[in-house]
Amino acid sequence: MSRALIRFAKRLASWEDPSLSLDELQRLEFKARDGGPDLRPSVYEVDDFAVRAVQSYAEHAHAFDPPRTALALDVDDAVLGNCQPTPGDTPFAFTREAHREIVLHDDADLLEFIGRVKSMARRYVSKTDVQLYVRGRLDSGDREWTTVASNPDAKGWVRKLAAKR
């Protein structure tokens, strides 16, 4: 097993459109909260891209209704800057501990990073994959998922899966 850095696309269509320029991808996928370029893109450092993509996405998406298909990008070979551990704000120990930020110096580094990411390994994660994963965790009595599902603010899709047990 080797290290992977998983970045989840904000919009699947952005990565599937070969006509989008790097600048357009930056504006769609790597925008900071202040509206400028995100020079600290978030990723999850995992030991196995194929195996951990579904778990990482399920935990990432617990707070919103996941789309029919999400895109996980393995960006490990695209990293230009430092990759710093930054504990995530999530109820799941795995994604909290796996959360990283890639620290880039400037816009040029970000555009080079995006250009490299365009050719990296990808894995499509379906909503069905996510639901099956979460259902399995709930059926096994996973404390983190049962806690999330019992929270009054839990998303409807998580509550529905918990109710079907």
C-alpha positions in Angstrom: 0.0 0.0 0.0 1.2 3.5 -0.8 0.2 6.9 0.4 -2.4 8.8 -1.5 -3.7 12.3 -1.1 -7.4 12.5 -1.9 -9.0 15.7 -3.0 -12.7 15.7 -3.7 -13.9 17.7 -6.6 -16.5 20.3 -5.9 -18.0 19.9 -9.3 -17.6 16.7 -11.3 -18.3 18.5 -14.5 -15.3 20.8 -14.0 -12.9 17.9 -14.3 -14.7 16.2 -17.1 -14.7 19.3 -19.4 -11.5 19.3 -21.4 -12.2 22.8 -22.6 -11.8 24.4 -19.2 -8.6 26.4 -18.7 -6.5 26.1 -15.6 -7.7 29.6 -14.6 -11.3 28.5 -14.9 -10.7 25.3 -12.9 -9.0 27.5 -10.3 -12.1 29.7 -10.0 -14.5 26.8 -9.8 -12.5 24.3 -7.7 -9.9 26.2 -5.7 -11.5 29.3 -4.3 -10.8 30.5 -0.8 -13.5 31.8 1.5 -12.5 35.4 0.7 -13.0 34.7 -3.0 -9.4 34.6 -3.9 -7.4 31.5 -4.9 -7.1 28.8 -2.3 -3.4 28.4 -1.6 -4.1 25.8 1.0 -6.2 23.1 -0.7 -7.6 20.5 1.6 -6.8 16.8 1.1 -7.0 13.5 3.0 -3.8 11.5 3.4 -4.7 7.8 3.2 -2.9 4.5 2.9 -4.8 3.2 -0.1 -6.6 5.3 -2.6 -9.0 2.7 -3.9 -10.0 1.4 -0.5 -10.2 4.7 1.4 -11.9 6.9 -1.2 -15.4 5.7 -0.2 -14.8 6.0 3.5 -13.2 9.4 3.2 -16.0 10.7 1.0 -18.8 9.2 3.2 -17.3 11.0 6.3 -16.6 14.1 4.3 -20.2 14.2 3.0 -22.0 13.4 6.2 -23.1 17.0 6.6 -24.7 17.4 3.1 -26.6 15.4 0.6 -23.9 13.7 -1.6 -24.4 14.0 -5.3 -25.2 10.9 -7.4 -21.5 10.7 -8.3 -18.5 12.4 -6.6 -15.0 12.5 -7.9 -11.9 11.6 -5.8 -8.6 12.7 -7.2 -5.3 11.3 -6.1 -3.1 14.4 -6.0 -0.1 13.0 -4.3 2.2 13.3 -7.3 1.0 16.8 -8.0 2.1 18.3 -4.7 4.5 21.2 -5.0 4.5 22.6 -1.5 4.4 21.3 2.0 1.6 19.0 3.1 0.7 19.9 6.7 -1.5 18.0 9.0 -4.5 20.1 9.9 -7.1 18.3 12.1 -10.4 18.4 10.3 -13.6 19.6 11.9 -15.5 16.3 11.7 -17.0 13.8 14.1 -14.9 11.0 12.5 -11.5 10.2 13.9 -10.3 8.8 10.5 -10.9 12.0 8.5 -9.9 14.2 11.4 -6.5 12.6 11.5 -6.2 12.2 7.7 -7.0 15.9 6.9 -4.1 17.9 5.4 -3.6 21.1 3.6 -1.2 21.6 0.8 0.6 24.8 1.4 1.3 26.6 -1.9 3.3 29.8 -2.3 1.4 31.8 -4.9 -1.1 31.7 -7.8 1.5 30.3 -10.1 2.1 27.3 -7.8 -1.7 26.7 -7.6 -2.1 26.7 -11.4 0.9 24.3 -11.8 -0.7 22.1 -9.1 -4.1 22.1 -10.9 -2.4 21.3 -14.2 -0.7 18.3 -12.7 -3.9 17.1 -11.0 -5.7 17.0 -14.4 -3.7 13.9 -15.2 -3.8 12.2 -11.8 -5.6 9.0 -10.9 -9.4 9.4 -10.3 -12.0 7.3 -8.7 -15.7 7.9 -9.0 -17.6 7.4 -5.8 -21.3 6.8 -6.3 -24.0 7.8 -3.8 -24.9 4.1 -3.7 -21.2 3.3 -2.6 -21.6 5.9 0.1 -24.9 4.6 1.3 -23.7 1.0 1.3 -20.6 2.0 3.4 -22.7 4.0 5.9 -25.3 1.3 6.1 -22.6 -1.2 6.9 -21.1 1.0 9.6 -24.5 1.6 11.2 -25.3 -2.2 11.0 -22.1 -3.0 12.8 -22.9 -0.5 15.5 -20.1 2.0 14.7 -20.2 4.5 17.5 -19.3 7.5 15.3 -21.9 6.8 12.7 -24.6 6.0 15.2 -23.9 9.3 17.0 -24.0 11.2 13.8 -27.3 9.5 12.8 -28.9 10.2 16.1 -28.1 13.9 16.1 -31.2 16.1 15.5 -29.2 18.0 12.8 -28.2 14.8 10.9 -28.9 15.0 7.2 -32.0 13.1 6.0 -30.1 10.5 4.0 -28.2 9.5 7.1 -31.3 9.4 9.3 -33.1 7.3 6.6 -30.3 4.7 6.6 -30.3 4.5 10.4 -34.1 4.1 10.4 -33.9 1.1 8.0 -31.8 -1.0 10.4 
